Amino acid sequence: MLGVLQGEMSRSELMTALGLSDRKSFRERYLQPALQAGMIEMTIPDKPNSRLQKYRFVNMGGNK
């Protein structure tokens, strides 16, 4: 997943880029592990189920 993430992408954009169609499998195998590892973050963390939710790399340099 990290190889296809560019800028901010929605769940459906990420799934399409990976050639996946099963939302549950994508969430369990890719999305949740990357979020828990701190590799990616939500653009709207207060509303994780928002239809406008997107994901981006975490800035490891400390500057946002």
All heavy atoms as TSV, in Angstrom:
chain	resi	resn	atom	element	x	y	z
A	1	MET	N	N	0.831	-1.191	0.000
A	1	MET	CA	C	0.000	0.000	0.000
A	1	MET	C	C	0.871	1.249	0.000
A	1	MET	O	O	0.546	2.217	-0.654
A	1	MET	CB	C	-0.927	0.010	1.208
A	1	MET	CG	C	-1.800	1.239	1.231
A	1	MET	SD	S	-3.093	1.251	2.450
A	1	MET	CE	C	-2.175	1.673	3.889
A	2	LEU	N	N	1.966	1.197	0.731
A	2	LEU	CA	C	2.812	2.382	0.829
A	2	LEU	C	C	3.420	2.758	-0.518
A	2	LEU	O	O	3.735	3.910	-0.753
A	2	LEU	CB	C	3.905	2.155	1.872
A	2	LEU	CG	C	3.384	1.862	3.282
A	2	LEU	CD1	C	4.540	1.591	4.227
A	2	LEU	CD2	C	2.505	2.966	3.805
A	3	GLY	N	N	3.552	1.780	-1.401
A	3	GLY	CA	C	4.103	2.036	-2.724
A	3	GLY	C	C	3.165	2.787	-3.652
A	3	GLY	O	O	3.605	3.385	-4.625
A	4	VAL	N	N	1.863	2.761	-3.352
A	4	VAL	CA	C	0.900	3.437	-4.229
A	4	VAL	C	C	0.344	4.721	-3.626
A	4	VAL	O	O	-0.275	5.511	-4.333
A	4	VAL	CB	C	-0.280	2.508	-4.617
A	4	VAL	CG1	C	0.219	1.290	-5.360
A	4	VAL	CG2	C	-1.105	2.117	-3.417
A	5	LEU	N	N	0.563	4.937	-2.336
A	5	LEU	CA	C	0.029	6.130	-1.668
A	5	LEU	C	C	0.760	7.378	-2.145
A	5	LEU	O	O	1.974	7.484	-2.015
A	5	LEU	CB	C	0.159	5.991	-0.148
A	5	LEU	CG	C	-0.400	7.127	0.700
A	5	LEU	CD1	C	-1.890	7.314	0.446
A	5	LEU	CD2	C	-0.173	6.845	2.168
A	6	GLN	N	N	0.001	8.306	-2.715
A	6	GLN	CA	C	0.569	9.562	-3.212
A	6	GLN	C	C	-0.258	10.709	-2.678
A	6	GLN	O	O	-1.466	10.800	-2.962
A	6	GLN	CB	C	0.566	9.586	-4.735
A	6	GLN	CG	C	1.431	8.515	-5.343
A	6	GLN	CD	C	1.370	8.538	-6.857
A	6	GLN	OE1	O	0.626	9.298	-7.463
A	6	GLN	NE2	N	2.172	7.706	-7.480
A	7	GLY	N	N	0.353	11.580	-1.909
A	7	GLY	CA	C	-0.371	12.707	-1.336
A	7	GLY	C	C	-1.449	12.212	-0.402
A	7	GLY	O	O	-1.197	11.383	0.466
A	8	GLU	N	N	-2.673	12.671	-0.606
A	8	GLU	CA	C	-3.817	12.222	0.177
A	8	GLU	C	C	-4.720	11.406	-0.739
A	8	GLU	O	O	-5.064	11.854	-1.827
A	8	GLU	CB	C	-4.585	13.415	0.746
A	8	GLU	CG	C	-3.773	14.218	1.739
A	8	GLU	CD	C	-4.534	15.417	2.291
A	8	GLU	OE1	O	-5.650	15.711	1.806
A	8	GLU	OE2	O	-3.992	16.061	3.198
A	9	MET	N	N	-5.083	10.208	-0.284
A	9	MET	CA	C	-5.926	9.331	-1.090
A	9	MET	C	C	-7.046	8.756	-0.241
A	9	MET	O	O	-6.856	8.466	0.936
A	9	MET	CB	C	-5.096	8.197	-1.690
A	9	MET	CG	C	-4.045	8.652	-2.680
A	9	MET	SD	S	-3.026	7.305	-3.312
A	9	MET	CE	C	-4.164	6.478	-4.405
A	10	SER	N	N	-8.204	8.573	-0.854
A	10	SER	CA	C	-9.342	7.962	-0.170
A	10	SER	C	C	-9.158	6.448	-0.127
A	10	SER	O	O	-8.325	5.878	-0.838
A	10	SER	CB	C	-10.638	8.298	-0.900
A	10	SER	OG	O	-10.663	7.649	-2.158
A	11	ARG	N	N	-10.002	5.795	0.670
A	11	ARG	CA	C	-9.968	4.336	0.759
A	11	ARG	C	C	-10.205	3.722	-0.623
A	11	ARG	O	O	-9.485	2.812	-1.041
A	11	ARG	CB	C	-11.028	3.839	1.736
A	11	ARG	CG	C	-11.100	2.326	1.807
A	11	ARG	CD	C	-12.387	1.831	2.437
A	11	ARG	NE	N	-13.583	2.573	2.055
A	11	ARG	CZ	C	-14.252	2.385	0.911
A	11	ARG	NH1	N	-13.841	1.498	0.032
A	11	ARG	NH2	N	-15.333	3.090	0.652
A	12	SER	N	N	-11.190	4.226	-1.338
A	12	SER	CA	C	-11.501	3.648	-2.648
A	12	SER	C	C	-10.367	3.874	-3.649
A	12	SER	O	O	-10.075	3.004	-4.474
A	12	SER	CB	C	-12.818	4.191	-3.193
A	12	SER	OG	O	-12.767	5.584	-3.364
A	13	GLU	N	N	-9.707	5.022	-3.575
A	13	GLU	CA	C	-8.564	5.281	-4.463
A	13	GLU	C	C	-7.421	4.314	-4.162
A	13	GLU	O	O	-6.782	3.798	-5.084
A	13	GLU	CB	C	-8.078	6.718	-4.305
A	13	GLU	CG	C	-9.029	7.753	-4.854
A	13	GLU	CD	C	-8.644	9.178	-4.499
A	13	GLU	OE1	O	-8.079	9.417	-3.415
A	13	GLU	OE2	O	-8.941	10.065	-5.339
A	14	LEU	N	N	-7.177	4.065	-2.881
A	14	LEU	CA	C	-6.123	3.125	-2.501
A	14	LEU	C	C	-6.458	1.713	-2.951
A	14	LEU	O	O	-5.606	0.998	-3.482
A	14	LEU	CB	C	-5.901	3.150	-0.986
A	14	LEU	CG	C	-5.184	4.373	-0.441
A	14	LEU	CD1	C	-5.300	4.435	1.076
A	14	LEU	CD2	C	-3.724	4.341	-0.865
A	15	MET	N	N	-7.710	1.312	-2.750
A	15	MET	CA	C	-8.127	-0.027	-3.159
A	15	MET	C	C	-7.999	-0.205	-4.669
A	15	MET	O	O	-7.530	-1.244	-5.140
A	15	MET	CB	C	-9.557	-0.299	-2.702
A	15	MET	CG	C	-9.670	-0.504	-1.213
A	15	MET	SD	S	-11.364	-0.783	-0.649
A	15	MET	CE	C	-11.778	-2.286	-1.517
A	16	THR	N	N	-8.388	0.791	-5.430
A	16	THR	CA	C	-8.275	0.729	-6.891
A	16	THR	C	C	-6.817	0.628	-7.310
A	16	THR	O	O	-6.460	-0.183	-8.169
A	16	THR	CB	C	-8.932	1.968	-7.540
A	16	THR	OG1	O	-10.322	1.969	-7.199
A	16	THR	CG2	C	-8.767	1.962	-9.051
A	17	ALA	N	N	-5.955	1.436	-6.689
A	17	ALA	CA	C	-4.531	1.416	-7.024
A	17	ALA	C	C	-3.897	0.061	-6.729
A	17	ALA	O	O	-2.970	-0.368	-7.425
A	17	ALA	CB	C	-3.798	2.520	-6.264
A	18	LEU	N	N	-4.421	-0.631	-5.720
A	18	LEU	CA	C	-3.899	-1.952	-5.350
A	18	LEU	C	C	-4.611	-3.094	-6.076
A	18	LEU	O	O	-4.211	-4.249	-5.948
A	18	LEU	CB	C	-4.028	-2.159	-3.834
A	18	LEU	CG	C	-3.133	-1.290	-2.965
A	18	LEU	CD1	C	-3.563	-1.367	-1.514
A	18	LEU	CD2	C	-1.680	-1.718	-3.127
A	19	GLY	N	N	-5.666	-2.772	-6.803
A	19	GLY	CA	C	-6.421	-3.799	-7.506
A	19	GLY	C	C	-7.250	-4.667	-6.570
A	19	GLY	O	O	-7.472	-5.845	-6.851
A	20	LEU	N	N	-7.715	-4.088	-5.466
A	20	LEU	CA	C	-8.501	-4.825	-4.482
A	20	LEU	C	C	-9.962	-4.401	-4.535
A	20	LEU	O	O	-10.274	-3.265	-4.870
A	20	LEU	CB	C	-7.948	-4.567	-3.074
A	20	LEU	CG	C	-6.489	-4.955	-2.842
A	20	LEU	CD1	C	-6.021	-4.493	-1.483
A	20	LEU	CD2	C	-6.302	-6.447	-2.993
A	21	SER	N	N	-10.866	-5.322	-4.162
A	21	SER	CA	C	-12.284	-4.980	-4.177
A	21	SER	C	C	-12.984	-5.270	-2.847
A	21	SER	O	O	-14.074	-4.778	-2.618
A	21	SER	CB	C	-13.000	-5.730	-5.302
A	21	SER	OG	O	-12.855	-7.122	-5.131
A	22	ASP	N	N	-12.381	-6.065	-1.972
A	22	ASP	CA	C	-13.006	-6.429	-0.699
A	22	ASP	C	C	-12.635	-5.406	0.370
A	22	ASP	O	O	-11.495	-5.349	0.817
A	22	ASP	CB	C	-12.564	-7.827	-0.283
A	22	ASP	CG	C	-13.303	-8.341	0.930
A	22	ASP	OD1	O	-13.368	-7.605	1.949
A	22	ASP	OD2	O	-13.806	-9.475	0.888
A	23	ARG	N	N	-13.617	-4.600	0.785
A	23	ARG	CA	C	-13.360	-3.525	1.757
A	23	ARG	C	C	-12.875	-4.065	3.094
A	23	ARG	O	O	-11.967	-3.508	3.703
A	23	ARG	CB	C	-14.620	-2.688	1.963
A	23	ARG	CG	C	-14.990	-1.860	0.755
A	23	ARG	CD	C	-16.285	-1.122	0.948
A	23	ARG	NE	N	-16.217	-0.231	2.086
A	23	ARG	CZ	C	-17.185	0.566	2.470
A	23	ARG	NH1	N	-18.318	0.582	1.818
A	23	ARG	NH2	N	-17.045	1.348	3.507
A	24	LYS	N	N	-13.506	-5.134	3.575
A	24	LYS	CA	C	-13.132	-5.692	4.876
A	24	LYS	C	C	-11.699	-6.210	4.858
A	24	LYS	O	O	-10.911	-5.926	5.762
A	24	LYS	CB	C	-14.088	-6.823	5.265
A	24	LYS	CG	C	-13.773	-7.405	6.619
A	24	LYS	CD	C	-14.727	-8.511	6.996
A	24	LYS	CE	C	-14.329	-9.079	8.353
A	24	LYS	NZ	N	-15.059	-10.297	8.662
A	25	SER	N	N	-11.348	-6.939	3.837
A	25	SER	CA	C	-9.992	-7.465	3.710
A	25	SER	C	C	-8.973	-6.328	3.619
A	25	SER	O	O	-7.917	-6.367	4.251
A	25	SER	CB	C	-9.885	-8.352	2.472
A	25	SER	OG	O	-8.566	-8.799	2.304
A	26	PHE	N	N	-9.288	-5.301	2.824
A	26	PHE	CA	C	-8.389	-4.156	2.697
A	26	PHE	C	C	-8.166	-3.502	4.049
A	26	PHE	O	O	-7.046	-3.216	4.437
A	26	PHE	CB	C	-8.959	-3.135	1.707
A	26	PHE	CG	C	-8.196	-1.839	1.676
A	26	PHE	CD1	C	-6.949	-1.770	1.088
A	26	PHE	CD2	C	-8.713	-0.694	2.262
A	26	PHE	CE1	C	-6.232	-0.577	1.075
A	26	PHE	CE2	C	-8.015	0.491	2.248
A	26	PHE	CZ	C	-6.765	0.553	1.651
A	27	ARG	N	N	-9.250	-3.276	4.795
A	27	ARG	CA	C	-9.156	-2.631	6.104
A	27	ARG	C	C	-8.309	-3.460	7.069
A	27	ARG	O	O	-7.425	-2.926	7.735
A	27	ARG	CB	C	-10.559	-2.405	6.671
A	27	ARG	CG	C	-10.561	-1.635	7.983
A	27	ARG	CD	C	-11.966	-1.392	8.519
A	27	ARG	NE	N	-12.600	-2.649	8.916
A	27	ARG	CZ	C	-13.654	-3.205	8.314
A	27	ARG	NH1	N	-14.220	-2.618	7.290
A	27	ARG	NH2	N	-14.157	-4.347	8.742
A	28	GLU	N	N	-8.552	-4.765	7.118
A	28	GLU	CA	C	-7.856	-5.637	8.071
A	28	GLU	C	C	-6.403	-5.903	7.698
A	28	GLU	O	O	-5.546	-5.976	8.572
A	28	GLU	CB	C	-8.595	-6.961	8.195
A	28	GLU	CG	C	-9.944	-6.824	8.866
A	28	GLU	CD	C	-10.743	-8.121	8.877
A	28	GLU	OE1	O	-10.304	-9.125	8.257
A	28	GLU	OE2	O	-11.820	-8.123	9.505
A	29	ARG	N	N	-6.124	-6.057	6.417
A	29	ARG	CA	C	-4.771	-6.446	5.984
A	29	ARG	C	C	-3.843	-5.279	5.669
A	29	ARG	O	O	-2.627	-5.409	5.749
A	29	ARG	CB	C	-4.858	-7.333	4.751
A	29	ARG	CG	C	-5.504	-8.647	5.026
A	29	ARG	CD	C	-5.546	-9.474	3.778
A	29	ARG	NE	N	-6.264	-10.708	4.031
A	29	ARG	CZ	C	-6.053	-11.819	3.364
A	29	ARG	NH1	N	-5.163	-11.850	2.396
A	29	ARG	NH2	N	-6.745	-12.896	3.644
A	30	TYR	N	N	-4.407	-4.144	5.280
A	30	TYR	CA	C	-3.584	-3.027	4.842
A	30	TYR	C	C	-3.776	-1.765	5.681
A	30	TYR	O	O	-2.815	-1.228	6.233
A	30	TYR	CB	C	-3.876	-2.685	3.374
A	30	TYR	CG	C	-3.536	-3.785	2.408
A	30	TYR	CD1	C	-4.483	-4.742	2.056
A	30	TYR	CD2	C	-2.273	-3.872	1.844
A	30	TYR	CE1	C	-4.178	-5.764	1.171
A	30	TYR	CE2	C	-1.954	-4.885	0.949
A	30	TYR	CZ	C	-2.906	-5.832	0.627
A	30	TYR	OH	O	-2.591	-6.825	-0.250
A	31	LEU	N	N	-5.017	-1.296	5.744
A	31	LEU	CA	C	-5.285	0.001	6.351
A	31	LEU	C	C	-5.002	0.032	7.853
A	31	LEU	O	O	-4.231	0.871	8.322
A	31	LEU	CB	C	-6.730	0.402	6.057
A	31	LEU	CG	C	-7.099	1.851	6.320
A	31	LEU	CD1	C	-6.198	2.797	5.536
A	31	LEU	CD2	C	-8.547	2.086	5.954
A	32	GLN	N	N	-5.622	-0.865	8.608
A	32	GLN	CA	C	-5.436	-0.862	10.066
A	32	GLN	C	C	-3.977	-1.091	10.471
A	32	GLN	O	O	-3.463	-0.375	11.333
A	32	GLN	CB	C	-6.364	-1.878	10.732
A	32	GLN	CG	C	-7.819	-1.473	10.712
A	32	GLN	CD	C	-8.078	-0.160	11.443
A	32	GLN	OE1	O	-7.404	0.195	12.383
A	32	GLN	NE2	N	-9.079	0.558	10.974
A	33	PRO	N	N	-3.267	-2.067	9.889
A	33	PRO	CA	C	-1.858	-2.244	10.266
A	33	PRO	C	C	-1.000	-1.002	9.995
A	33	PRO	O	O	-0.150	-0.639	10.810
A	33	PRO	CB	C	-1.401	-3.426	9.409
A	33	PRO	CG	C	-2.645	-4.204	9.169
A	33	PRO	CD	C	-3.726	-3.156	9.024
A	34	ALA	N	N	-1.236	-0.332	8.860
A	34	ALA	CA	C	-0.460	0.869	8.535
A	34	ALA	C	C	-0.785	2.013	9.492
A	34	ALA	O	O	0.105	2.759	9.908
A	34	ALA	CB	C	-0.711	1.293	7.090
A	35	LEU	N	N	-2.063	2.153	9.870
A	35	LEU	CA	C	-2.456	3.181	10.839
A	35	LEU	C	C	-1.859	2.890	12.214
A	35	LEU	O	O	-1.307	3.774	12.871
A	35	LEU	CB	C	-3.983	3.266	10.946
A	35	LEU	CG	C	-4.715	3.930	9.780
A	35	LEU	CD1	C	-6.203	3.630	9.843
A	35	LEU	CD2	C	-4.462	5.426	9.775
A	36	GLN	N	N	-1.952	1.639	12.660
A	36	GLN	CA	C	-1.443	1.258	13.979
A	36	GLN	C	C	0.067	1.384	14.071
A	36	GLN	O	O	0.609	1.705	15.125
A	36	GLN	CB	C	-1.893	-0.159	14.321
A	36	GLN	CG	C	-3.380	-0.246	14.571
A	36	GLN	CD	C	-3.897	-1.668	14.665
A	36	GLN	OE1	O	-3.170	-2.636	14.456
A	36	GLN	NE2	N	-5.184	-1.797	14.989
A	37	ALA	N	N	0.756	1.146	12.963
A	37	ALA	CA	C	2.217	1.266	12.935
A	37	ALA	C	C	2.668	2.721	12.846
A	37	ALA	O	O	3.858	3.010	12.952
A	37	ALA	CB	C	2.783	0.472	11.761
A	38	GLY	N	N	1.726	3.634	12.646
A	38	GLY	CA	C	2.068	5.053	12.559
A	38	GLY	C	C	2.683	5.437	11.225
A	38	GLY	O	O	3.332	6.476	11.125
A	39	MET	N	N	2.472	4.633	10.200
A	39	MET	CA	C	3.046	4.924	8.883
A	39	MET	C	C	2.178	5.885	8.089
A	39	MET	O	O	2.676	6.668	7.290
A	39	MET	CB	C	3.239	3.631	8.115
A	39	MET	CG	C	4.165	2.666	8.835
A	39	MET	SD	S	4.105	1.016	8.154
A	39	MET	CE	C	5.290	1.172	6.854
A	40	ILE	N	N	0.859	5.783	8.284
A	40	ILE	CA	C	-0.073	6.681	7.627
A	40	ILE	C	C	-0.999	7.276	8.677
A	40	ILE	O	O	-1.059	6.773	9.812
A	40	ILE	CB	C	-0.902	5.974	6.526
A	40	ILE	CG1	C	-1.806	4.896	7.136
A	40	ILE	CG2	C	-0.009	5.426	5.434
A	40	ILE	CD1	C	-2.799	4.299	6.151
A	41	GLU	N	N	-1.706	8.325	8.291
A	41	GLU	CA	C	-2.654	8.956	9.207
A	41	GLU	C	C	-3.894	9.373	8.437
A	41	GLU	O	O	-3.873	9.493	7.214
A	41	GLU	CB	C	-2.031	10.164	9.896
A	41	GLU	CG	C	-1.665	11.297	8.953
A	41	GLU	CD	C	-0.929	12.433	9.629
A	41	GLU	OE1	O	-0.659	12.349	10.845
A	41	GLU	OE2	O	-0.598	13.405	8.930
A	42	MET	N	N	-4.976	9.584	9.194
A	42	MET	CA	C	-6.229	10.050	8.608
A	42	MET	C	C	-6.178	11.567	8.466
A	42	MET	O	O	-5.599	12.245	9.302
A	42	MET	CB	C	-7.405	9.699	9.514
A	42	MET	CG	C	-7.633	8.246	9.707
A	42	MET	SD	S	-9.019	8.009	10.834
A	42	MET	CE	C	-8.853	6.273	11.151
A	43	THR	N	N	-6.822	12.085	7.426
A	43	THR	CA	C	-6.887	13.536	7.264
A	43	THR	C	C	-7.960	14.129	8.166
A	43	THR	O	O	-7.913	15.305	8.490
A	43	THR	CB	C	-7.164	13.931	5.800
A	43	THR	OG1	O	-8.381	13.317	5.373
A	43	THR	CG2	C	-6.013	13.504	4.898
A	44	ILE	N	N	-8.943	13.302	8.573
A	44	ILE	CA	C	-10.007	13.751	9.485
A	44	ILE	C	C	-10.057	12.757	10.655
A	44	ILE	O	O	-10.972	11.931	10.736
A	44	ILE	CB	C	-11.378	13.814	8.771
A	44	ILE	CG1	C	-11.271	14.533	7.425
A	44	ILE	CG2	C	-12.415	14.502	9.668
A	44	ILE	CD1	C	-12.519	14.428	6.573
A	45	PRO	N	N	-9.083	12.800	11.551
A	45	PRO	CA	C	-9.011	11.795	12.625
A	45	PRO	C	C	-10.210	11.806	13.576
A	45	PRO	O	O	-10.533	10.778	14.163
A	45	PRO	CB	C	-7.719	12.132	13.360
A	45	PRO	CG	C	-7.386	13.522	12.966
A	45	PRO	CD	C	-7.998	13.760	11.621
A	46	ASP	N	N	-10.880	12.948	13.720
A	46	ASP	CA	C	-12.041	13.021	14.614
A	46	ASP	C	C	-13.274	12.328	14.034
A	46	ASP	O	O	-14.232	12.070	14.758
A	46	ASP	CB	C	-12.394	14.481	14.921
A	46	ASP	CG	C	-11.291	15.192	15.670
A	46	ASP	OD1	O	-10.452	14.504	16.298
A	46	ASP	OD2	O	-11.252	16.427	15.633
A	47	LYS	N	N	-13.251	12.057	12.730
A	47	LYS	CA	C	-14.383	11.410	12.062
A	47	LYS	C	C	-13.862	10.266	11.186
A	47	LYS	O	O	-13.820	10.379	9.958
A	47	LYS	CB	C	-15.144	12.420	11.209
A	47	LYS	CG	C	-15.757	13.544	12.017
A	47	LYS	CD	C	-16.527	14.486	11.128
A	47	LYS	CE	C	-17.127	15.610	11.964
A	47	LYS	NZ	N	-17.920	16.519	11.136
A	48	PRO	N	N	-13.469	9.157	11.807
A	48	PRO	CA	C	-12.866	8.061	11.036
A	48	PRO	C	C	-13.778	7.442	9.986
A	48	PRO	O	O	-13.300	6.870	9.019
A	48	PRO	CB	C	-12.489	7.029	12.098
A	48	PRO	CG	C	-13.277	7.388	13.296
A	48	PRO	CD	C	-13.541	8.861	13.231
A	49	ASN	N	N	-15.090	7.582	10.131
A	49	ASN	CA	C	-16.022	6.996	9.170
A	49	ASN	C	C	-16.564	8.014	8.162
A	49	ASN	O	O	-17.488	7.706	7.418
A	49	ASN	CB	C	-17.188	6.331	9.906
A	49	ASN	CG	C	-16.714	5.177	10.753
A	49	ASN	OD1	O	-15.845	4.415	10.356
A	49	ASN	ND2	N	-17.270	5.066	11.945
A	50	SER	N	N	-15.970	9.196	8.129
A	50	SER	CA	C	-16.426	10.230	7.201
A	50	SER	C	C	-16.249	9.774	5.752
A	50	SER	O	O	-15.233	9.176	5.396
A	50	SER	CB	C	-15.630	11.515	7.417
A	50	SER	OG	O	-15.906	12.450	6.394
A	51	ARG	N	N	-17.225	10.096	4.912
A	51	ARG	CA	C	-17.105	9.766	3.493
A	51	ARG	C	C	-16.005	10.597	2.828
A	51	ARG	O	O	-15.546	10.280	1.733
A	51	ARG	CB	C	-18.436	9.963	2.779
A	51	ARG	CG	C	-18.899	11.395	2.736
A	51	ARG	CD	C	-20.242	11.530	2.014
A	51	ARG	NE	N	-20.713	12.899	2.053
A	51	ARG	CZ	C	-20.323	13.848	1.205
A	51	ARG	NH1	N	-19.471	13.565	0.257
A	51	ARG	NH2	N	-20.795	15.072	1.319
A	52	LEU	N	N	-15.579	11.653	3.493
A	52	LEU	CA	C	-14.524	12.523	2.963
A	52	LEU	C	C	-13.137	12.133	3.477
A	52	LEU	O	O	-12.150	12.798	3.158
A	52	LEU	CB	C	-14.814	13.977	3.336
A	52	LEU	CG	C	-16.167	14.524	2.852
A	52	LEU	CD1	C	-16.394	15.926	3.396
A	52	LEU	CD2	C	-16.253	14.495	1.344
A	53	GLN	N	N	-13.068	11.074	4.273
A	53	GLN	CA	C	-11.800	10.642	4.881
A	53	GLN	C	C	-10.776	10.279	3.815
A	53	GLN	O	O	-11.093	9.643	2.813
A	53	GLN	CB	C	-12.052	9.416	5.765
A	53	GLN	CG	C	-10.853	8.979	6.566
A	53	GLN	CD	C	-10.461	9.993	7.595
A	53	GLN	OE1	O	-9.547	10.791	7.379
A	53	GLN	NE2	N	-11.169	10.000	8.704
A	54	LYS	N	N	-9.563	10.730	4.042
A	54	LYS	CA	C	-8.438	10.374	3.179
A	54	LYS	C	C	-7.274	9.991	4.074
A	54	LYS	O	O	-7.289	10.234	5.276
A	54	LYS	CB	C	-8.069	11.524	2.245
A	54	LYS	CG	C	-9.154	11.809	1.233
A	54	LYS	CD	C	-8.686	12.719	0.146
A	54	LYS	CE	C	-9.831	12.887	-0.859
A	54	LYS	NZ	N	-9.380	13.539	-2.058
A	55	TYR	N	N	-6.259	9.413	3.464
A	55	TYR	CA	C	-5.089	8.939	4.201
A	55	TYR	C	C	-3.838	9.510	3.560
A	55	TYR	O	O	-3.790	9.746	2.356
A	55	TYR	CB	C	-5.057	7.405	4.192
A	55	TYR	CG	C	-6.310	6.822	4.787
A	55	TYR	CD1	C	-7.416	6.533	3.990
A	55	TYR	CD2	C	-6.421	6.623	6.154
A	55	TYR	CE1	C	-8.588	6.046	4.536
A	55	TYR	CE2	C	-7.597	6.137	6.718
A	55	TYR	CZ	C	-8.667	5.846	5.894
A	55	TYR	OH	O	-9.829	5.368	6.455
A	56	ARG	N	N	-2.824	9.742	4.393
A	56	ARG	CA	C	-1.550	10.281	3.908
A	56	ARG	C	C	-0.430	9.720	4.757
A	56	ARG	O	O	-0.647	9.228	5.864
A	56	ARG	CB	C	-1.558	11.804	3.968
A	56	ARG	CG	C	-1.702	12.334	5.385
A	56	ARG	CD	C	-1.721	13.854	5.424
A	56	ARG	NE	N	-2.112	14.280	6.767
A	56	ARG	CZ	C	-2.995	15.217	7.023
A	56	ARG	NH1	N	-3.582	15.876	6.045
A	56	ARG	NH2	N	-3.294	15.544	8.261
A	57	PHE	N	N	0.794	9.827	4.231
A	57	PHE	CA	C	1.968	9.412	4.997
A	57	PHE	C	C	2.111	10.309	6.225
A	57	PHE	O	O	1.815	11.504	6.155
A	57	PHE	CB	C	3.261	9.537	4.170
A	57	PHE	CG	C	3.464	8.424	3.212
A	57	PHE	CD1	C	3.424	8.648	1.849
A	57	PHE	CD2	C	3.718	7.135	3.652
A	57	PHE	CE1	C	3.623	7.627	0.952
A	57	PHE	CE2	C	3.913	6.101	2.761
A	57	PHE	CZ	C	3.864	6.345	1.409
A	58	VAL	N	N	2.609	9.732	7.296
A	58	VAL	CA	C	2.929	10.516	8.491
A	58	VAL	C	C	4.262	11.206	8.224
A	58	VAL	O	O	5.202	10.581	7.729
A	58	VAL	CB	C	3.037	9.610	9.738
A	58	VAL	CG1	C	3.564	10.377	10.924
A	58	VAL	CG2	C	1.684	8.994	10.053
A	59	ASN	N	N	4.330	12.482	8.537
A	59	ASN	CA	C	5.573	13.229	8.360
A	59	ASN	C	C	6.518	12.855	9.506
A	59	ASN	O	O	6.319	13.266	10.634
A	59	ASN	CB	C	5.279	14.730	8.364
A	59	ASN	CG	C	6.506	15.570	8.103
A	59	ASN	OD1	O	7.630	15.077	8.121
A	59	ASN	ND2	N	6.294	16.835	7.851
A	60	MET	N	N	7.536	12.064	9.206
A	60	MET	CA	C	8.456	11.591	10.224
A	60	MET	C	C	9.461	12.663	10.663
A	60	MET	O	O	10.122	12.503	11.659
A	60	MET	CB	C	9.231	10.363	9.711
A	60	MET	CG	C	8.310	9.219	9.370
A	60	MET	SD	S	7.274	8.738	10.734
A	60	MET	CE	C	7.975	7.167	11.101
A	61	GLY	N	N	9.537	13.768	9.923
A	61	GLY	CA	C	10.486	14.816	10.253
A	61	GLY	C	C	10.022	15.730	11.368
A	61	GLY	O	O	10.778	16.533	11.880
A	62	GLY	N	N	8.771	15.618	11.758
A	62	GLY	CA	C	8.244	16.436	12.849
A	62	GLY	C	C	7.659	17.759	12.386
A	62	GLY	O	O	7.022	18.442	13.148
A	63	ASN	N	N	7.833	18.124	11.136
A	63	ASN	CA	C	7.259	19.365	10.603
A	63	ASN	C	C	6.054	19.019	9.759
A	63	ASN	O	O	6.131	18.184	8.887
A	63	ASN	CB	C	8.277	20.104	9.725
A	63	ASN	CG	C	9.509	20.472	10.485
A	63	ASN	OD1	O	9.480	20.580	11.710
A	63	ASN	ND2	N	10.598	20.645	9.788
A	64	LYS	N	N	4.952	19.715	9.997
A	64	LYS	CA	C	3.759	19.471	9.181
A	64	LYS	C	C	3.499	20.639	8.280
A	64	LYS	O	O	3.821	21.722	8.520
A	64	LYS	CB	C	2.540	19.243	10.066
A	64	LYS	CG	C	2.562	17.840	10.604
A	64	LYS	CD	C	1.182	17.457	11.026
A	64	LYS	CE	C	1.136	15.983	11.298
A	64	LYS	NZ	N	-0.156	15.487	11.494
